[in-house]
Amino acid sequence: MKKISLLLLLVAAILFPQNSWAQKAKFGHIDYAATIQQMDGIDTVQTVVAKFKADLEAEAATMHEEFQNKYNDFAAKQATYSPSVAQIKQKELESLYERIQTFTSSAESDLQLKQIEMLKPFQEKLIEAIKIVAKENGYTYIFDKNTVLYYSDSEDITNKVKAKLGIK
């Protein structure tokens, strides 16, 4: 029995060399952020997002100015108000301040959503190009060099992906 299992082990070692048991992984990396910044049309996205941000900032500035004017008016006339009128004016100021806070947080969220929405087609196109390069060149893994702390034995595929995207 021992001879048979030793013989089978020897036959298996001859027929199935070690490197066929475990295929060597091939690694690549790309500068994802730099590549997406060089894609055609990304400047339009940046312009649209910048305008959207400017519009939100203008609205916030208008709200802050309105608050400041009402606060200055209240501070200047506070001594002349009756207690009930002063209380109403304070509540108006508090309400306006809360609206500003709500607007500010929703504006930040809206800006992030706008960026995500505008960048999505570019990200999808870049990911597809990375997949094509990976398949054509036999890569097992592709890493973003900006999120990996260390890599060795990895080929930079940035130029190959740029070529697929038509970026010079």
matplotlib code that plots the C-alpha trace (Angstrom):
import matplotlib.pyplot as plt

x = [0.0, 2.9, 4.5, 1.3, 0.8, 4.5, 4.2, 1.0, 2.7, 5.7, 3.4, 1.4, 4.6, 5.8, 2.4, 1.4, 4.4, 4.1, 3.7, 0.6, -1.0, -0.8, -0.7, 1.5, -0.5, 0.3, -0.2, -0.6, -1.3, -2.7, -2.9, -6.7, -7.2, -4.6, -6.0, -9.6, -8.5, -7.0, -10.1, -11.9, -14.9, -13.8, -13.2, -16.9, -17.8, -15.5, -17.1, -20.6, -19.8, -18.0, -21.0, -23.3, -21.1, -21.0, -24.8, -25.1, -22.5, -24.3, -27.6, -25.9, -24.3, -27.7, -29.2, -26.3, -26.7, -30.4, -29.7, -27.0, -29.3, -32.2, -29.8, -28.4, -31.9, -32.9, -29.9, -30.4, -34.1, -34.2, -34.5, -37.6, -39.4, -41.9, -41.0, -43.4, -42.2, -38.6, -39.4, -41.1, -38.0, -35.6, -37.7, -37.6, -33.8, -33.5, -35.7, -33.7, -30.4, -31.8, -32.8, -29.3, -27.9, -30.2, -29.5, -25.7, -25.8, -28.2, -26.1, -23.0, -24.9, -26.3, -22.8, -21.5, -24.4, -23.9, -20.2, -21.0, -23.7, -21.4, -18.3, -20.1, -19.9, -16.2, -15.6, -17.5, -15.5, -12.2, -13.1, -14.0, -10.7, -8.9, -10.7, -9.9, -6.2, -6.1, -7.7, -5.5, -2.3, -3.2, -3.3, -4.8, -5.1, -5.0, -4.5, -4.9, -1.4, -2.9, -4.6, -2.0, 0.8, 3.3, 3.6, 6.3, 6.5, 3.6, 3.6, 2.3, -0.6, -1.5, -0.2, -1.9, -5.2, -4.7, -4.1, -7.4, -9.1, -7.3, -5.5, -2.0]
y = [0.0, 2.3, 1.6, 2.4, 5.7, 6.6, 5.7, 7.7, 10.7, 10.4, 10.1, 13.1, 15.2, 14.3, 14.9, 18.0, 20.3, 22.6, 25.8, 24.4, 23.8, 27.5, 30.0, 32.9, 36.1, 39.1, 42.5, 45.9, 49.4, 52.6, 56.2, 56.3, 59.9, 61.3, 59.3, 60.3, 64.0, 63.6, 62.1, 64.0, 65.9, 66.0, 69.7, 70.1, 68.2, 70.4, 73.5, 72.3, 71.3, 74.6, 76.6, 74.5, 75.1, 78.8, 79.0, 77.2, 79.5, 82.6, 81.4, 80.8, 84.2, 85.8, 83.9, 85.0, 88.6, 88.5, 87.1, 89.7, 92.5, 91.3, 90.7, 94.2, 95.7, 93.7, 94.8, 98.4, 98.5, 95.9, 98.6, 99.9, 96.6, 95.4, 92.0, 90.1, 91.8, 91.2, 87.5, 87.2, 88.9, 86.5, 83.5, 84.8, 85.1, 81.6, 80.2, 81.9, 80.6, 77.1, 77.4, 78.5, 75.5, 73.1, 74.7, 74.5, 70.8, 69.9, 72.0, 70.0, 66.8, 68.1, 69.1, 65.6, 64.0, 66.3, 65.3, 61.6, 61.9, 63.8, 61.6, 58.3, 57.9, 58.7, 56.2, 53.5, 54.2, 54.1, 50.9, 49.3, 50.3, 48.9, 45.6, 45.4, 46.0, 43.5, 40.8, 41.5, 41.4, 38.6, 40.7, 39.0, 42.2, 45.9, 48.3, 52.1, 53.2, 56.1, 53.7, 51.0, 51.7, 49.3, 47.3, 45.3, 43.2, 45.3, 46.9, 50.4, 50.1, 53.8, 54.4, 51.2, 52.4, 55.9, 54.5, 52.5, 55.8, 57.8, 60.0, 61.2]
z = [0.0, 0.9, -2.5, -4.4, -2.7, -3.2, -6.9, -7.3, -5.6, -8.0, -11.0, -9.9, -9.4, -12.9, -14.6, -12.7, -12.1, -9.2, -11.2, -12.9, -9.5, -8.5, -11.3, -10.5, -10.0, -12.1, -10.5, -12.1, -10.7, -12.1, -11.0, -11.1, -10.0, -12.4, -15.3, -14.7, -14.6, -18.1, -19.7, -22.5, -21.1, -17.5, -17.7, -18.5, -15.3, -13.3, -14.8, -14.1, -10.6, -9.9, -11.2, -9.0, -6.0, -6.7, -7.0, -3.6, -2.1, -3.4, -1.9, 1.4, 1.3, 0.6, 3.6, 5.8, 4.7, 5.4, 8.9, 9.6, 8.5, 10.7, 13.6, 13.3, 13.0, 16.1, 18.1, 17.1, 18.0, 20.8, 23.5, 21.9, 21.5, 24.0, 25.6, 23.4, 20.2, 21.2, 21.8, 18.4, 16.7, 18.5, 17.4, 13.8, 14.1, 15.5, 12.8, 10.1, 11.7, 11.7, 8.0, 7.2, 9.1, 7.3, 3.9, 4.5, 5.4, 2.5, 0.1, 1.0, 0.4, -2.9, -4.1, -3.3, -5.1, -8.1, -8.3, -8.0, -10.7, -13.1, -12.6, -12.8, -16.6, -16.5, -13.7, -15.6, -18.8, -16.9, -15.1, -18.4, -19.9, -16.9, -17.2, -20.9, -20.3, -17.4, -19.6, -22.6, -20.5, -18.1, -14.9, -11.9, -9.8, -10.6, -7.8, -7.5, -6.6, -4.4, -2.0, -1.7, 0.7, -0.8, -4.0, -5.5, -8.6, -10.0, -13.5, -14.0, -16.5, -16.5, -20.1, -21.4, -20.0, -21.3, -24.8, -24.6, -23.6, -26.3, -23.8, -24.8]

ax = plt.figure().add_subplot(projection="3d")
ax.plot(x, y, z, "-o")
ax.set_aspect("equal")
plt.show()
